[in-house]
Amino acid sequence: MAMRFKRSSGNGKFTMIAASGGGSTRRRMAVAAIGCWTLLAAPAQSQEAPAPEPYIPQSAFERPQAESGLEGQMRVCNDALGYLGCDQLWHGGKGGGGAPGIWGAVAISRSSTAYGYSYDYPSAESANSAALDKCNAGLKGKRDCQVRSTFARDCIALATSGDGAWGLSATYGDLVADDKDALGRCQGGGGKSCSTVLAYCSPNGGFHYWVGLAISNEARPKVGIAWGAPAQSGASKLALDTCIKQGGSKCKVRMLLHNQCIAYAESPNGMWGAYNNMTRKVAETNALRKCRESNGTNCTVLLSKCAMDPG
């Protein structure tokens, strides 16, 4: 059994659904890549070896980057003259291509957890308007949404709970940090079932969808996989919960990646191998190889999911 998020119609929310753990019939190329790393199972021993701590990769896209000299000059100019004024100054007073599309906004309903968001807009006003329109469109005429955050060249995350609580992160420029902050604010507001439903940047470098794999530390391991999650925390929690529901003992998250594929292969004698790659076929082929290298016999791929697979 595996879990994923599915976008609900109307309000843009993600909900969790169950799906079987087989290979998908569709293939998609990822829009971003993280350096590939592999896992190799150790042969069963009389005394269990401690499971390795989960490695959580983080791409250069997610890490805040140092401001260049030109970016610093442009920031000072923008603060003083605005984007259109700087654009005209840069092009000798004639103007160039207009304001850059760097603005984003998040609007949230006053009476529910309905939300709307925008990115890549040329001004704060246009970003706010787009976010409000999307939020109010999901309320069937109620129109009580309010802009809660407007930002440029930054990232943000939103977590909501079924009991009506929500948390909107500060803008850290780091999707993982934003995810953690949004969850903390939601839980701090009394949320009992908080999960991150939105995590993105503006300008938008491509939305991240996460895939996670959890494996128990026992002779006959249990496995949980999650995919299609909008944030790292969601994929991690779902993979871990699924592993535990399968009866796993000492389940740990072993892989967390965005916009990639994960394959898990297992042998009847309990040996296994896991591998991640941008393409499903490469992940599956190498998961089988890793299973055989760990003395597995008759290895077969049991789970194969890509972050952007449909439900």
C-alpha positions as CSV (number, residue, x, y, z in Angstrom):
1,M,0.0,0.0,0.0
2,A,1.3,3.5,-0.8
3,M,0.0,7.0,-0.3
4,R,0.1,10.2,-2.3
5,F,-1.4,13.7,-2.4
6,K,-4.1,14.6,-4.9
7,R,-5.3,18.1,-5.7
8,S,-9.0,18.6,-5.0
9,S,-11.0,20.5,-7.6
10,G,-12.0,24.1,-6.8
11,N,-9.8,25.1,-4.0
12,G,-6.4,23.7,-4.9
13,K,-6.0,21.6,-1.8
14,F,-4.1,18.4,-1.6
15,T,-5.7,15.3,0.0
16,M,-4.2,11.9,0.8
17,I,-5.3,8.9,-1.2
18,A,-4.2,5.2,-1.2
19,A,-2.8,3.4,-4.2
20,S,-1.2,0.0,-4.8
21,G,2.6,-0.1,-4.7
22,G,3.3,-1.3,-8.3
23,G,5.0,0.4,-11.2
24,S,3.2,3.2,-12.9
25,T,2.2,3.0,-16.5
26,R,3.3,6.6,-17.2
27,R,6.7,8.1,-17.4
28,R,7.6,11.7,-16.8
29,M,10.9,13.5,-17.0
30,A,11.7,15.5,-13.9
31,V,12.1,19.3,-14.2
32,A,14.8,19.4,-11.5
33,A,17.4,16.9,-10.4
34,I,19.3,16.1,-7.2
35,G,22.5,14.2,-7.1
36,C,21.8,10.5,-7.2
37,W,22.5,8.3,-4.2
38,T,21.8,4.6,-3.6
39,L,21.1,2.3,-0.8
40,L,22.3,-1.2,-0.3
41,A,20.9,-3.8,2.2
42,A,23.1,-5.7,4.5
43,P,22.7,-9.4,4.9
44,A,20.4,-10.5,7.7
45,Q,22.4,-11.1,11.0
46,S,21.5,-12.6,14.3
47,Q,21.8,-9.1,15.8
48,E,20.2,-6.2,14.0
49,A,22.5,-3.5,12.9
50,P,21.2,0.0,13.5
51,A,19.5,1.6,10.5
52,P,21.4,4.5,8.9
53,E,20.0,8.0,9.6
54,P,17.9,9.2,6.7
55,Y,19.8,11.5,4.3
56,I,17.7,14.4,3.2
57,P,19.2,15.9,0.1
58,Q,18.8,19.6,-0.7
59,S,19.3,21.1,-4.1
60,A,21.1,24.3,-4.9
61,F,17.7,25.7,-5.9
62,E,16.5,25.4,-2.3
63,R,19.6,26.9,-0.6
64,P,19.7,30.7,-0.3
65,Q,22.2,32.1,-2.7
66,A,24.6,35.0,-2.0
67,E,23.6,38.2,-3.6
68,S,25.8,39.2,-6.5
69,G,27.1,42.8,-7.0
70,L,24.7,43.4,-9.8
71,E,21.8,42.0,-7.8
72,G,22.7,44.3,-5.0
73,Q,22.7,47.3,-7.3
74,M,19.4,46.4,-8.7
75,R,17.9,45.9,-5.3
76,V,19.0,49.4,-4.2
77,C,17.7,50.9,-7.4
78,N,14.4,49.0,-7.2
79,D,13.9,50.2,-3.6
80,A,14.5,53.8,-4.7
81,L,12.8,54.0,-8.1
82,G,10.6,50.9,-8.4
83,Y,11.0,48.3,-11.0
84,L,9.6,50.4,-13.9
85,G,11.8,53.3,-12.9
86,C,14.9,51.1,-12.8
87,D,14.0,49.5,-16.1
88,Q,13.8,52.9,-17.7
89,L,17.0,54.1,-16.1
90,W,18.8,50.9,-17.3
91,H,17.7,51.5,-20.9
92,G,18.6,55.2,-21.0
93,G,15.1,56.5,-20.1
94,K,13.3,54.7,-22.9
95,G,12.2,51.6,-21.0
96,G,12.9,48.0,-21.9
97,G,10.7,45.0,-21.5
98,G,8.7,46.3,-18.5
99,A,8.9,45.1,-15.0
100,P,10.3,41.5,-14.4
101,G,7.8,38.8,-13.3
102,I,9.1,38.2,-9.8
103,W,6.1,38.9,-7.5
104,G,4.0,36.3,-5.7
105,A,1.2,36.3,-3.1
106,V,-0.9,34.0,-0.9
107,A,-4.5,34.8,0.0
108,I,-6.4,32.8,2.6
109,S,-10.1,32.8,3.5
110,R,-11.2,34.3,6.8
111,S,-13.8,31.5,7.4
112,S,-12.0,28.4,6.1
113,T,-8.6,27.1,5.0
114,A,-9.3,27.8,1.3
115,Y,-6.4,29.6,-0.3
116,G,-5.1,31.0,-3.6
117,Y,-1.6,31.8,-4.7
118,S,0.2,33.6,-7.5
119,Y,3.8,33.8,-8.8
120,D,5.8,35.4,-11.6
121,Y,3.8,38.7,-11.7
122,P,5.3,42.0,-12.6
123,S,4.0,43.9,-9.6
124,A,2.8,43.3,-6.0
125,E,-0.6,44.6,-6.9
126,S,-1.1,42.2,-9.8
127,A,0.2,39.3,-7.7
128,N,-2.3,40.2,-4.9
129,S,-5.2,40.4,-7.3
130,A,-4.5,37.0,-8.9
131,A,-4.1,35.3,-5.5
132,L,-7.4,36.8,-4.3
133,D,-9.3,35.8,-7.4
134,K,-8.1,32.2,-7.1
135,C,-9.0,32.0,-3.4
136,N,-12.4,33.6,-3.8
137,A,-13.2,31.4,-6.8
138,G,-13.1,28.3,-4.6
139,L,-15.7,29.8,-2.1
140,K,-18.7,29.8,-4.4
141,G,-19.6,33.4,-4.0
142,K,-18.6,34.1,-0.4
143,R,-15.5,36.1,-1.3
144,D,-13.9,36.6,2.1
145,C,-10.3,35.9,1.2
146,Q,-7.5,38.2,2.4
147,V,-4.0,38.6,1.1
148,R,-1.7,37.3,3.9
149,S,1.7,37.6,2.2
150,T,3.2,39.3,-0.8
151,F,6.9,38.6,-1.8
152,A,9.4,38.8,-4.5
153,R,12.5,36.7,-5.2
154,D,11.6,34.4,-2.3
155,C,9.8,31.2,-1.3
156,I,6.9,30.4,1.0
157,A,4.9,27.5,2.3
158,L,1.4,27.0,3.7
159,A,0.2,24.2,6.1
160,T,-3.4,23.5,7.0
161,S,-5.3,21.3,9.4
162,G,-8.7,19.6,9.1
163,D,-9.8,21.4,12.2
164,G,-9.4,24.8,10.5
165,A,-6.0,25.8,11.7
166,W,-3.3,27.0,9.3
167,G,0.2,28.3,9.3
168,L,1.9,30.5,6.6
169,S,5.7,30.5,6.8
170,A,8.0,33.5,6.7
171,T,9.9,33.8,3.4
172,Y,13.3,32.1,4.0
173,G,14.3,31.5,0.4
174,D,14.5,27.8,1.3
175,L,11.6,25.5,0.6
176,V,12.6,23.0,3.3
177,A,12.9,25.8,5.9
178,D,9.6,27.3,4.8
179,D,7.9,23.9,5.0
180,K,9.1,23.4,8.6
181,D,8.1,26.9,9.6
182,A,4.6,26.6,8.1
183,L,4.0,23.3,10.0
184,G,5.2,24.8,13.2
185,R,2.9,27.8,12.9
186,C,0.0,25.6,12.1
187,Q,0.6,23.3,15.1
188,G,1.2,26.4,17.2
189,G,-2.2,27.6,16.2
190,G,-3.9,24.5,17.6
191,G,-3.8,22.3,14.5
192,K,-4.0,18.6,15.2
193,S,-3.5,17.3,11.7
194,C,-1.3,19.9,10.0
195,S,0.2,19.1,6.6
196,T,1.9,21.3,4.1
197,V,-0.4,21.9,1.1
198,L,1.7,24.6,-0.7
199,A,5.4,25.3,-1.1
200,Y,6.8,27.3,-4.0
201,C,9.0,30.3,-5.0
202,S,8.6,33.4,-7.1
203,P,10.1,33.7,-9.6
204,N,9.0,30.1,-10.0
205,G,11.8,27.7,-11.0
206,G,9.4,24.7,-11.4
207,F,7.2,23.3,-8.7
208,H,8.7,20.6,-6.4
209,Y,6.9,17.3,-6.0
210,W,8.4,15.0,-3.4
211,V,8.8,11.2,-3.3
212,G,9.9,9.4,-0.2
213,L,10.8,5.8,0.8
214,A,10.7,4.3,4.3
215,I,12.1,0.9,5.1
216,S,11.9,-1.1,8.4
217,N,15.1,-2.4,10.1
218,E,14.3,-6.2,10.3
219,A,15.1,-9.4,8.5
220,R,11.9,-9.2,6.4
221,P,11.6,-5.4,5.9
222,K,8.4,-3.6,5.4
223,V,8.3,-0.7,3.0
224,G,6.3,2.5,2.6
225,I,6.4,4.9,-0.3
226,A,4.8,8.3,-0.9
227,W,4.7,10.5,-4.0
228,G,3.1,13.6,-5.4
229,A,3.6,15.5,-2.1
230,P,4.0,19.3,-2.4
231,A,6.5,19.5,0.4
232,Q,9.3,17.3,1.9
233,S,7.5,16.9,5.2
234,G,4.4,15.4,3.6
235,A,6.4,12.8,1.6
236,S,8.4,11.9,4.7
237,K,5.4,11.5,7.0
238,L,3.3,9.5,4.5
239,A,6.2,7.1,3.7
240,L,6.9,6.5,7.4
241,D,3.2,6.0,8.2
242,T,2.7,3.6,5.4
243,C,5.7,1.5,6.5
244,I,4.3,1.3,10.0
245,K,0.9,0.4,8.8
246,Q,2.5,-2.5,6.9
247,G,3.7,-3.8,10.2
248,G,7.2,-2.5,10.0
249,S,9.4,-2.4,13.1
250,K,11.8,0.6,13.5
251,C,10.8,2.2,10.2
252,K,13.0,5.0,9.0
253,V,12.8,7.3,6.0
254,R,15.7,6.3,3.7
255,M,15.1,8.5,0.7
256,L,13.5,11.9,0.2
257,L,13.8,13.6,-3.2
258,H,11.9,16.0,-5.4
259,N,11.0,15.6,-9.0
260,Q,12.7,12.2,-9.3
261,C,11.8,8.5,-9.3
262,I,12.5,5.8,-6.6
263,A,12.4,2.0,-7.2
264,Y,12.6,-0.7,-4.5
265,A,13.5,-4.3,-5.4
266,E,13.4,-7.3,-3.0
267,S,14.4,-10.9,-3.0
268,P,12.5,-13.8,-1.4
269,N,15.5,-14.2,1.1
270,G,14.9,-10.7,2.4
271,M,17.6,-8.8,0.6
272,W,16.7,-5.6,-1.1
273,G,18.0,-2.7,-3.1
274,A,16.8,0.9,-3.7
275,Y,17.8,3.5,-6.2
276,N,16.7,6.9,-7.4
277,N,17.0,8.6,-10.7
278,M,15.2,11.1,-12.9
279,T,13.8,8.3,-15.0
280,R,11.8,5.3,-13.8
281,K,13.6,2.7,-16.0
282,V,17.1,3.6,-14.7
283,A,15.8,3.6,-11.1
284,E,14.3,0.1,-11.5
285,T,17.3,-1.4,-13.3
286,N,19.7,-0.2,-10.6
287,A,17.4,-1.2,-7.8
288,L,17.5,-4.8,-9.2
289,R,21.3,-4.6,-9.5
290,K,21.7,-3.4,-5.9
291,C,19.4,-6.2,-4.7
292,R,21.5,-8.8,-6.5
293,E,24.7,-7.2,-5.1
294,S,23.4,-7.7,-1.6
295,N,23.2,-11.5,-2.3
296,G,19.5,-11.3,-3.3
297,T,18.2,-14.1,-5.5
298,N,15.2,-13.8,-7.9
299,C,15.0,-10.0,-7.2
300,T,11.9,-8.3,-8.4
301,V,10.8,-4.6,-8.3
302,L,8.1,-4.3,-5.7
303,L,7.7,-0.5,-5.7
304,S,8.4,2.1,-8.4
305,K,7.1,5.7,-8.2
306,C,8.0,9.1,-9.6
307,A,7.3,12.3,-7.7
308,M,5.0,13.5,-10.4
309,D,3.1,10.3,-11.0
310,P,-0.7,10.6,-11.1
311,G,-2.9,8.9,-8.5
